[in-house]
């Protein structure tokens, strides 16, 4: 179990690094959006590329941030039973949800989205809009984001098994962090 918990720790560290980078994308997208609006209103100039890069950054924030959100217990869940359970009950619910729903969904979507990225890569797909960007980077976000989410799902499953075995104590959730 120590080896699996060490693996979960390495996955957590990767997720944390990716999440910290993604947080900065919010600032980048905001600055690009504000700059594009200013140039459009002051100089009457604009480009579809500036609009598309904002969409790409939003996609990156959403897809690459999913694992980080899972790690920090920020995903929406129905808490009717969850909040009434102790640590072991919550661990069982998280284990069942992760093993039966999250992990199969994330792996399947990563697998199914790979051909779409591969086709965009091999055909050098471009945006149909004038001045638009290449499409493969944004299409890569799908398999990459779901793969990172699956990895974090594996880490969470390992940690919940550790809780159930008594090898790990999950930190208490702050009362003001209910979603």
Contact map, one row per residue, 1 for C-alpha under 8 A:
11111000000000000000000000000000000000000000000000000000000000000000000000000000000000000000000000000000000000000000000000000000000000000000000000000000000000000100001000000000000
11111100000000000000000000000000000000000000000000000000000000000000000000000000000000000000000000000000000000000000000000000000000000000000000000000000000000000000000000000000000
11111110000000000000000000000000000000000000000000000000000000000000000000000000000000000000000000000000000000000000000000000000000000000000000000000000000000000000000000000000000
11111111000000000000000000000000000000000000000000000000000000000000000000000000000000000000000000000000000000000000000000000000000000000000000000000000000001000000000000000000000
11111111100000000000000000000000000000000000000000000000000000000000000000000000000000000000000000000000000000000000000000000000000000000000000000000000001001100100000000000000000
01111111110000000000000000000000000000000000000000000000000000000000000000000000000000000000000000000000000000000000000000000000000000000000000000000000000000000000000000000000000
00111111111000000000000000000000000000000000000000000000000000000000000000000000000000000000000000000000000000000000000000000000000000000000000000000000001000000000000000000000000
00011111111100000000000000000000000000000000000000000000000000000000000000000000000000000000000000000000000000000000000000000000000000000000000000000001011101100000000000000000000
00001111111110000000000000000000000000000000000000000000000000000000000000000000000000000000000000000000000000000000000000000000000000000000000000000000001000000000000000000000000
00000111111111000000000000000000000000000000000000000000000000000000000000000000000000000000000000000000000000000000000000000000000000000000000000000000000000000000000000000000000
00000011111111100000000000000000000000000000000000000000000000000000000000000000000000000000000000000000000000000000000000000000000000000000000000000011001000000000000000000000000
00000001111111110000000000000000000000000000000000000000000000000000001000000000000000000000000000000000000000000000000000000000000000000000000000000001001000000000000000000000000
00000000111111111000000000000000000000000000000000000000000000000000000000000000000000000000000000000000000000000000000000000000000000000000000000000000000000000000000000000000000
00000000011111111100000000000000000000000000000000000000000000000000000000000000000000000000000000000000000000000000000000000000000000000000000000000000000000000000000000000000000
00000000001111111110000000000000000000000000000000000000000000000011001000000000000000000000000000000000000000000000000000000000000000000000000000010001000000000000000000000000000
00000000000111111111000000000000000000000000000000000000000000000001000000000000000000000000000000000000000000000000000000000000000000000000000000000000000000000000000000000000000
00000000000011111111100000000000000000000000000000000000000000000000000000000000000000000000000000000000000000000000000000000000000000000000000000000000000000000000000000000000000
00000000000001111111110000000000000000000000000000000000000000011001000000000000000000000000000000000000000000000000000000000000000000000000000000000000000000000000000000000000000
00000000000000111111111000000000000000000000000000000000000000011011000000000000000000000000000000000000000000000000000000000000000000000000000000000000000000000000000000000000000
00000000000000011111111100000000000000000000000000000000000000000000000000000000000000000000000000000000000000000000000000000000000000000000000000000000000000000000000000000000000
00000000000000001111111110000000000000000000000000000000000000000000000000000000000000000000000000000000000000000000000000000000000000000000000000000000000000000000000000000000000
00000000000000000111111111000000000000000000000000000000000110011000000000000000000000000000000000000000000000000000000000000000000000000000000000000000000000000000000000000000000
00000000000000000011111111100000000000000000000000000000000010000000000000000000000000000000000000000000000000000000000000000000000000000000000000000000000000000000000000000000000
00000000000000000001111111110000000000000000000000000000000000000000000000000000000000000000000000000000000000000000000000000000000000000000000000000000000000000000000000000000000
00000000000000000000111111111000000000000000000000000000100110000000000000000000000000000000000000000000000000000000000000000000000000000000000000000000000000000000000000000000000
00000000000000000000011111111100000000000000000000000000110010000000000000000000000000000000000000000000000000000000000000000000000000000000000000000000000000000000000000000000000
00000000000000000000001111111110000000000000000000000000000000000000000000000000000000000000000000000000000000000000000000000000000000000000000000000000000000000000000000000000000
00000000000000000000000111111111000000000000000000000000000000000000000000000000000000000000000000000000000000000000000000000000000000000000000000000000000000000000000000000000000
00000000000000000000000011111111100000000000000000001100110000000000000000000000000000000000000000000000000000000000000000000000000000000000000000000000000000000000000000000000000
00000000000000000000000001111111110000000000000000000000000000000000000000000000000000000000000000000000000000000000000000000000000000000000000000000000000000000000000000000000000
00000000000000000000000000111111111000000000000000000000000000000000000000000000000000000000000000000000000000000000000000000000000000000000000000000000000000000000000000000000000
00000000000000000000000000011111111100000000000001000100000000000000000000000000000000000000000000000000000000000000000000000000000000000000000000000000000000000000000000000000000
00000000000000000000000000001111111110000000000001100100000000000000000000000000000000000000000000000000000000000000000000000000000000000000000000000000000000000000000000000000000
00000000000000000000000000000111111111000000000000000000000000000000000000000000000000000000000000000000000000000000000000000000000000000000000000000000000000000000000000000000000
00000000000000000000000000000011111111100000000000000000000000000000000000000000000000000000000000000000000000000000000000000000000000000000000000000000000000000000000000000000000
00000000000000000000000000000001111111110000010001100000000000000000000000000000000000000000000000000000000000000000000000000000000000000000000000000000000000000000000000000000000
00000000000000000000000000000000111111111000000000000000000000000000000000000000000000000000000000000000000000000000000000000000000000000000000000000000000000000000000000000000000
00000000000000000000000000000000011111111110000000000000000000000000000000000000000000000000000000000000000000000000000000000000000000000000000000000000000000000000000000000000000
00000000000000000000000000000000001111111111110000000000000000000000000000000000000000000000000000000000000000000000000000000000000000000000000000000000000000000000000000000000000
00000000000000000000000000000000000111111111110000000000000000000000000000000000000000000000000000000000000000000000000000000000000000000000000000000000000000000000000000000000000
00000000000000000000000000000000000011111111100000000000000000000000000000000000000000000000000000000000000000000000000000000000000000000000000000000000000000000000000000000000000
00000000000000000000000000000000000001111111000000000000000000000000000000000000000000000000000000000000000000000000000000000000000000000000000000000000000000000000000000000000000
00000000000000000000000000000000000001111111100000000000000000000000000000000000000000000000000000000000000000000000000000000000000000000000000000000000000000000000000000000000000
00000000000000000000000000000000000000111111110000000000000000000000000000000000000000000000000000000000000000000000000000000000000000000000000000000000000000000000000000000000000
00000000000000000000000000000000000000111011111000000000000000000000000000000000000000000000000000000000000000000000000000000000000000000000000000000000000000000000000000000000000
00000000000000000000000000000000000100110001111101000000000000000000000000000000000000000000000000000000000000000000000000000000000000000000000000000000000000000000000000000000000
00000000000000000000000000000000000000000000111111100000000000000000000000000000000000000000000000000000000000000000000000000000001100000000000000000000000000000000000000000000000
00000000000000000000000000000000000000000000011111110000000000000000000000000000000000000000000000000000000000000000000000000000111100000000000000000000000000000000000000000000000
00000000000000000000000000000000000000000000001111111000000000000000000000000000000000000000000000000000000000000000000000000000001110000000000000000000000000000000000000000000000
00000000000000000000000000000001100100000000011111111100000000000000000000000000000000000000000000000000000000000000000000000000000000000000000000000000000000000000000000000000000
00000000000000000000000000000000100100000000001111111110000000000000000000000000000000000000000000000000000000000000000000000000000000000000000000000000000000000000000000000000000
00000000000000000000000000000000000000000000000111111111000000000000000000000000000000000000000000000000000000000000000000000000000110000000000000000000000000000000000000000000000
00000000000000000000000000001000000000000000000011111111100000000000000000000000000000000000000000000000000000000000000000000000000010000000000000000000000000000000000000000000000
00000000000000000000000000001001100000000000000001111111110000000000000000000000000000000000000000000000000000000000000000000000000000000000000000000000000000000000000000000000000
00000000000000000000000000000000000000000000000000111111111000000000000000000000000000000000000000000000000000000000000000000000000000000000000000000000000000000000000000000000000
00000000000000000000000000000000000000000000000000011111111100000000000000000000000000000000000000000000000000000000000000000000000000000100000000000000000000000000000000000000000
00000000000000000000000011001000000000000000000000001111111110000000000000000000000000000000000000000000000000000000000000000000000000000000000000000000000000000000000000000000000
00000000000000000000000001001000000000000000000000000111111111000000000000000000000000000000000000000000000000000000000000000000000000000000000000000000000000000000000000000000000
00000000000000000000000000000000000000000000000000000011111111100000000000000000000000000000000000000000000000000000000000000000000000000100100000000000000000000000000000000000000
00000000000000000000010010000000000000000000000000000001111111111000000000000000000000000000000000000000000000000000000000000000000000000100100000000000000000000000000000000000000
00000000000000000000011011000000000000000000000000000000111111111000000000000000000000000000000000000000000000000000000000000000000000000000000000000000000000000000000000000000000
00000000000000000000000000000000000000000000000000000000011111111100000000000000000000000000000000000000000000000000000000000000000000000000000000000000000000000000000000000000000
00000000000000000000000000000000000000000000000000000000001111111100000000000000000000000000000000000000000000000000000000000000000000000000110111000000000000000000000000000000000
00000000000000000110010000000000000000000000000000000000000111111111000000000000000000000000000000000000000000000000000000000000000000000000100110010000000000000000000000000000000
00000000000000000110010000000000000000000000000000000000000111111111100000000000000000000000000000000000000000000000000000000000000000000000000010000000000000000000000000000000000
00000000000000000000000000000000000000000000000000000000000001111111110000000000000000000000000000000000000000000000000000000000000000000000000010011000000000000000000000000000000
00000000000000100010000000000000000000000000000000000000000000011111111000000000000000000000000000000000000000000000000000000000000000000000000010011111100000000000000000000000000
00000000000000110110000000000000000000000000000000000000000000011111111100000000000000000000000000000000000000000000000000000000000000000000000000000001000000000000000000000000000
00000000000000000000000000000000000000000000000000000000000000001111111111100000000000000000000000000000000000000000000000000000000000000000000000000000000000000000000000000000000
00000000000000000000000000000000000000000000000000000000000000000111111111100000000000000000000000000000000000000000000000000000000000000000000000001001100000000000000000000000000
00000000000100100000000000000000000000000000000000000000000000000011111111000000000000000000000000000000000000000000000000000000000000000000000000000001000100000000000000000000000
00000000000000000000000000000000000000000000000000000000000000000001111111000000000000000000000000000000000000000000000000000000000000000000000000000000000000000000000000000000000
00000000000000000000000000000000000000000000000000000000000000000000111111100000000000000000000000000000000000000000000000000000000000000000000000000000000000000000000000000000000
00000000000000000000000000000000000000000000000000000000000000000000111111110000000000000000000000000000000000000000000000000000000000000000000000000000000000000000000000000000001
00000000000000000000000000000000000000000000000000000000000000000000110011111000000000000000000000000000000000000000000000000000000000000000000000000000000000000000000000000000001
00000000000000000000000000000000000000000000000000000000000000000000000001111100000000000000000000000000000000000000000000000000000000000000000000000000000000000000000000000000001
00000000000000000000000000000000000000000000000000000000000000000000000000111110000000000000000000000000000000000000000000000000000000000000000000000000000000000000000000000000001
00000000000000000000000000000000000000000000000000000000000000000000000000011111110000000000000000000000000000000000000000000000000000000000000000000000000000000000000000000000000
00000000000000000000000000000000000000000000000000000000000000000000000000001111111000000000000000000000000000000000000000000000000000000000000000000000000000000000000000000000000
00000000000000000000000000000000000000000000000000000000000000000000000000000111111100000000000000000000000000000000000000000000000000000000000000000000000000000000000000000000000
00000000000000000000000000000000000000000000000000000000000000000000000000000111111110000000000000000000000000000000000000000000000000000000000000000000000000000000000000000000000
00000000000000000000000000000000000000000000000000000000000000000000000000000111111110001100100000000000000000000000000000000000000000000000000000000000000000000000000000000000000
00000000000000000000000000000000000000000000000000000000000000000000000000000011111111000100000000000000000000000000000000000000000000000000000000000000000000000000000000000000000
00000000000000000000000000000000000000000000000000000000000000000000000000000001111111000000000000000000000000000000000000000000000000000000000000000000000000000000000000000000000
00000000000000000000000000000000000000000000000000000000000000000000000000000000111111111100000000000000000000000000000000000000000000000000000000000000000000000000000000000000000
00000000000000000000000000000000000000000000000000000000000000000000000000000000001111111100000000000000000000000000000000000000000000000000000000000000000000000000000000000000000
00000000000000000000000000000000000000000000000000000000000000000000000000000000000011111110000000000000000000000000000000000000000000000000000000000000000000000010000001000000000
00000000000000000000000000000000000000000000000000000000000000000000000000000000000011111111000000000000000000000000000000000000000000000000000000000000000000000011000000000000000
00000000000000000000000000000000000000000000000000000000000000000000000000000000010011111111100000000000000000000000000000000000000000000000000000000000000000000000000000000000000
00000000000000000000000000000000000000000000000000000000000000000000000000000000011011111111110000000000000000000000000000000000000000000000000000000000000000000000000000000000000
00000000000000000000000000000000000000000000000000000000000000000000000000000000000000111111111000000000000000000000000000000000000000000000000000000000000000011011000000000000000
00000000000000000000000000000000000000000000000000000000000000000000000000000000000000011111111100000000000000000000000000000000000000000000000000000000000000010001000000000000000
00000000000000000000000000000000000000000000000000000000000000000000000000000000010000001111111110000000000000000000000000000000000000000000000000000000000000000000000000000000000
00000000000000000000000000000000000000000000000000000000000000000000000000000000000000000111111111000000000000000000000000000000000000000000000000000000000110010000000000000000000
00000000000000000000000000000000000000000000000000000000000000000000000000000000000000000011111111100000000000000000000000000000000000000000000000000000000110011000000000000000000
00000000000000000000000000000000000000000000000000000000000000000000000000000000000000000001111111111000000000000000000000000000000000000000000000000000000000000000000000000000000
00000000000000000000000000000000000000000000000000000000000000000000000000000000000000000000111111111100000000000000000000000000000000000000000000000000000000000000000000000000000
00000000000000000000000000000000000000000000000000000000000000000000000000000000000000000000011111111110000000000000000000000000000000000000000000000000110110000000000000000000000
00000000000000000000000000000000000000000000000000000000000000000000000000000000000000000000001111111111000000000000000000000000000000000000000000000000000010000000000000000000000
00000000000000000000000000000000000000000000000000000000000000000000000000000000000000000000000111111111000000000000000000000000000000000000000000000000000000000000000000000000000
00000000000000000000000000000000000000000000000000000000000000000000000000000000000000000000000111111111100000000000000000000000000000000000000000000000000000000000000000000000000
00000000000000000000000000000000000000000000000000000000000000000000000000000000000000000000000011111111110000000000000000000000000000000000000000000100100000000000000000000000000
00000000000000000000000000000000000000000000000000000000000000000000000000000000000000000000000001111111111000000000000000000000000000000000000000000100110000000000000000000000000
00000000000000000000000000000000000000000000000000000000000000000000000000000000000000000000000000111111111100000000000000000000000000000000000000000000000000000000000000000000000
00000000000000000000000000000000000000000000000000000000000000000000000000000000000000000000000000001111111110000000000000000000000000000000000000000000000000000000000000000000000
00000000000000000000000000000000000000000000000000000000000000000000000000000000000000000000000000000111111111000000000000000000000000000000000001101100000000000000000000000000000
00000000000000000000000000000000000000000000000000000000000000000000000000000000000000000000000000000011111111100000000000000000000000000000000001100100000000000000000000000000000
00000000000000000000000000000000000000000000000000000000000000000000000000000000000000000000000000000001111111110000000000000000000000000000000000000000000000000000000000000000000
00000000000000000000000000000000000000000000000000000000000000000000000000000000000000000000000000000000111111111000000000000000000000000000011001000000000000000000000000000000000
00000000000000000000000000000000000000000000000000000000000000000000000000000000000000000000000000000000011111111100000000000000000000000000011111100000000000000000000000000000000
00000000000000000000000000000000000000000000000000000000000000000000000000000000000000000000000000000000001111111110000000000000000000000000001000000000000000000000000000000000000
00000000000000000000000000000000000000000000000000000000000000000000000000000000000000000000000000000000000111111111000000000000000000000000001000000000000000000000000000000000000
00000000000000000000000000000000000000000000000000000000000000000000000000000000000000000000000000000000000011111111100000000000000000000010011000000000000000000000000000000000000
00000000000000000000000000000000000000000000000000000000000000000000000000000000000000000000000000000000000001111111110000000000000000000001011000000000000000000000000000000000000
00000000000000000000000000000000000000000000000000000000000000000000000000000000000000000000000000000000000000111111111000000000000000000000000000000000000000000000000000000000000
00000000000000000000000000000000000000000000000000000000000000000000000000000000000000000000000000000000000000011111111100000000000000000010000000000000000000000000000000000000000
00000000000000000000000000000000000000000000000000000000000000000000000000000000000000000000000000000000000000001111111110000000000000010011001000000000000000000000000000000000000
00000000000000000000000000000000000000000000000000000000000000000000000000000000000000000000000000000000000000000111111111000000000000010000000000000000000000000000000000000000000
00000000000000000000000000000000000000000000000000000000000000000000000000000000000000000000000000000000000000000011111111101000000000000000000000000000000000000000000000000000000
00000000000000000000000000000000000000000000000000000000000000000000000000000000000000000000000000000000000000000001111111111000000000110010000000000000000000000000000000000000000
00000000000000000000000000000000000000000000000000000000000000000000000000000000000000000000000000000000000000000000111111111000000000110000000000000000000000000000000000000000000
00000000000000000000000000000000000000000000000000000000000000000000000000000000000000000000000000000000000000000000011111111000000000000000000000000000000000000000000000000000000
00000000000000000000000000000000000000000000000000000000000000000000000000000000000000000000000000000000000000000000001111111000000000000000000000000000000000000000000000000000000
00000000000000000000000000000000000000000000000000000000000000000000000000000000000000000000000000000000000000000000000111111100000001110000000000000000000000000000000000000000000
00000000000000000000000000000000000000000000000000000000000000000000000000000000000000000000000000000000000000000000001111111110000001110000000000000000000000000000000000000000000
00000000000000000000000000000000000000000000000000000000000000000000000000000000000000000000000000000000000000000000000000011111000111100000000000000000000000000000000000000000000
00000000000000000000000000000000000000000000000000000000000000000000000000000000000000000000000000000000000000000000000000001111110111100000000000000000000000000000000000000000000
00000000000000000000000000000000000000000000000000000000000000000000000000000000000000000000000000000000000000000000000000000111110100000000000000000000000000000000000000000000000
00000000000000000000000000000000000000000000000100000000000000000000000000000000000000000000000000000000000000000000000000000011111100000000000000000000000000000000000000000000000
00000000000000000000000000000000000000000000000100000000000000000000000000000000000000000000000000000000000000000000000000000011111100000000000000000000000000000000000000000000000
00000000000000000000000000000000000000000000001110000000000000000000000000000000000000000000000000000000000000000000000000000000111110000000000000000000000000000000000000000000000
00000000000000000000000000000000000000000000001110010000000000000000000000000000000000000000000000000000000000000000000000000111111111000000000000000000000000000000000000000000000
00000000000000000000000000000000000000000000000010011000000000000000000000000000000000000000000000000000000000000000000000000110001111100000000000000000000000000000000000000000000
00000000000000000000000000000000000000000000000000000000000000000000000000000000000000000000000000000000000000000000000000011110000111111000000000000000000000000000000000000000000
00000000000000000000000000000000000000000000000000000000000000000000000000000000000000000000000000000000000000000000000110011110000011111110000000000000000000000000000000000000000
00000000000000000000000000000000000000000000000000000000000000000000000000000000000000000000000000000000000000000000110110011000000001111111000000000000000000000000000000000000000
00000000000000000000000000000000000000000000000000000000000000000000000000000000000000000000000000000000000000000000000000000000000001111111100000000000000000000000000000000000000
00000000000000000000000000000000000000000000000000000001001100000000000000000000000000000000000000000000000000000000000000000000000000111111110000000000000000000000000000000000000
00000000000000000000000000000000000000000000000000000000000000000000000000000000000000000000000000000000000000001001100100000000000000111111111000000000000000000000000000000000000
00000000000000000000000000000000000000000000000000000000000000000000000000000000000000000000000000000000000000000100100000000000000000011111111100000000000000000000000000000000000
00000000000000000000000000000000000000000000000000000000001100110000000000000000000000000000000000000000000000000000000000000000000000001111111110000000000000000000000000000000000
00000000000000000000000000000000000000000000000000000000000000100000000000000000000000000000000000000000000011001100000000000000000000000111111111000000000000000000000000000000000
00000000000000000000000000000000000000000000000000000000000000000000000000000000000000000000000000000000000011111100100000000000000000000011111111100000000000000000000000000000000
00000000000000000000000000000000000000000000000000000000000000110000000000000000000000000000000000000000000001000000000000000000000000000001111111110000000000000000000000000000000
00000000000000000000000000000000000000000000000000000000000000111110000000000000000000000000000000000000000001000000000000000000000000000000111111111000000000000000000000000000000
00000000000000000000000000000000000000000000000000000000000000100000000000000000000000000000000000000000011011000000000000000000000000000000011111111100000000000000000000000000000
00000000000000000000000000000000000000000000000000000000000000000000000000000000000000000000000000000000011001000000000000000000000000000000001111111110000000000000000000000000000
00000000000000100000000000000000000000000000000000000000000000010110000000000000000000000000000000000000000000000000000000000000000000000000000111111111000000000000000000000000000
00000000000000000000000000000000000000000000000000000000000000000110010000000000000000000000000000000000010000000000000000000000000000000000000011111111100000000000000000000000000
00000000000000000000000000000000000000000000000000000000000000000010000000000000000000000000000000000110011000000000000000000000000000000000000001111111110000000000000000000000000
00000000001000000000000000000000000000000000000000000000000000000010000000000000000000000000000000000000000000000000000000000000000000000000000000111111111000000000000000000000000
00000001001100100000000000000000000000000000000000000000000000000011011000000000000000000000000000000000000000000000000000000000000000000000000000011111111100000000000000000000000
00000000000000000000000000000000000000000000000000000000000000000010010000000000000000000000000001000110000000000000000000000000000000000000000000001111111110000000000000000000000
00000001000000000000000000000000000000000000000000000000000000000000000000000000000000000000000001000010000000000000000000000000000000000000000000000111111111000000000000000000000
00001011101100000000000000000000000000000000000000000000000000000000000000000000000000000000000000000000000000000000000000000000000000000000000000000011111111100000000000000000000
00000001000000000000000000000000000000000000000000000000000000000000001000000000000000000000011001000000000000000000000000000000000000000000000000000001111111110000000000000000000
00000000000000000000000000000000000000000000000000000000000000000000000000000000000000000000011001100000000000000000000000000000000000000000000000000000111111111000000000000000000
00011001000000000000000000000000000000000000000000000000000000000000000000000000000000000000000000000000000000000000000000000000000000000000000000000000011111111100000000000000000
00001001000000000000000000000000000000000000000000000000000000000000000000000000000000000000000000000000000000000000000000000000000000000000000000000000001111111110000100000000000
00000000000000000000000000000000000000000000000000000000000000000000000000000000000000000011011000000000000000000000000000000000000000000000000000000000000111111111000000000000000
00000000000000000000000000000000000000000000000000000000000000000000000000000000000000000010001000000000000000000000000000000000000000000000000000000000000011111111100000000000000
10001000000000000000000000000000000000000000000000000000000000000000000000000000000000000000000000000000000000000000000000000000000000000000000000000000000001111111111110000000000
00000000000000000000000000000000000000000000000000000000000000000000000000000000000000110010000000000000000000000000000000000000000000000000000000000000000000111111111111000000000
00000000000000000000000000000000000000000000000000000000000000000000000000000000000000010011000000000000000000000000000000000000000000000000000000000000000000011111111000000000000
00000000000000000000000000000000000000000000000000000000000000000000000000000000000000000000000000000000000000000000000000000000000000000000000000000000000000001111111100000000000
00000000000000000000000000000000000000000000000000000000000000000000000000000000000000000000000000000000000000000000000000000000000000000000000000000000000000000111111110000000000
10000000000000000000000000000000000000000000000000000000000000000000000000000000000000000000000000000000000000000000000000000000000000000000000000000000000000000111111110000000000
00000000000000000000000000000000000000000000000000000000000000000000000000000000000000000000000000000000000000000000000000000000000000000000000000000000000000100110111111000000000
00000000000000000000000000000000000000000000000000000000000000000000000000000000000000000000000000000000000000000000000000000000000000000000000000000000000000000110011111100000000
00000000000000000000000000000000000000000000000000000000000000000000000000000000000000100000000000000000000000000000000000000000000000000000000000000000000000000010000111110000000
00000000000000000000000000000000000000000000000000000000000000000000000000000000000000000000000000000000000000000000000000000000000000000000000000000000000000000000000011111000000
00000000000000000000000000000000000000000000000000000000000000000000000000000000000000000000000000000000000000000000000000000000000000000000000000000000000000000000000001111100000
00000000000000000000000000000000000000000000000000000000000000000000000000000000000000000000000000000000000000000000000000000000000000000000000000000000000000000000000000111110100
00000000000000000000000000000000000000000000000000000000000000000000000000000000000000000000000000000000000000000000000000000000000000000000000000000000000000000000000000011111110
00000000000000000000000000000000000000000000000000000000000000000000000000000000000000000000000000000000000000000000000000000000000000000000000000000000000000000000000000001111110
00000000000000000000000000000000000000000000000000000000000000000000000000000000000000000000000000000000000000000000000000000000000000000000000000000000000000000000000000000111110
00000000000000000000000000000000000000000000000000000000000000000000000000000000000000000000000000000000000000000000000000000000000000000000000000000000000000000000000000001111111
00000000000000000000000000000000000000000000000000000000000000000000000000000000000000000000000000000000000000000000000000000000000000000000000000000000000000000000000000000111111
00000000000000000000000000000000000000000000000000000000000000000000000001111000000000000000000000000000000000000000000000000000000000000000000000000000000000000000000000000000111
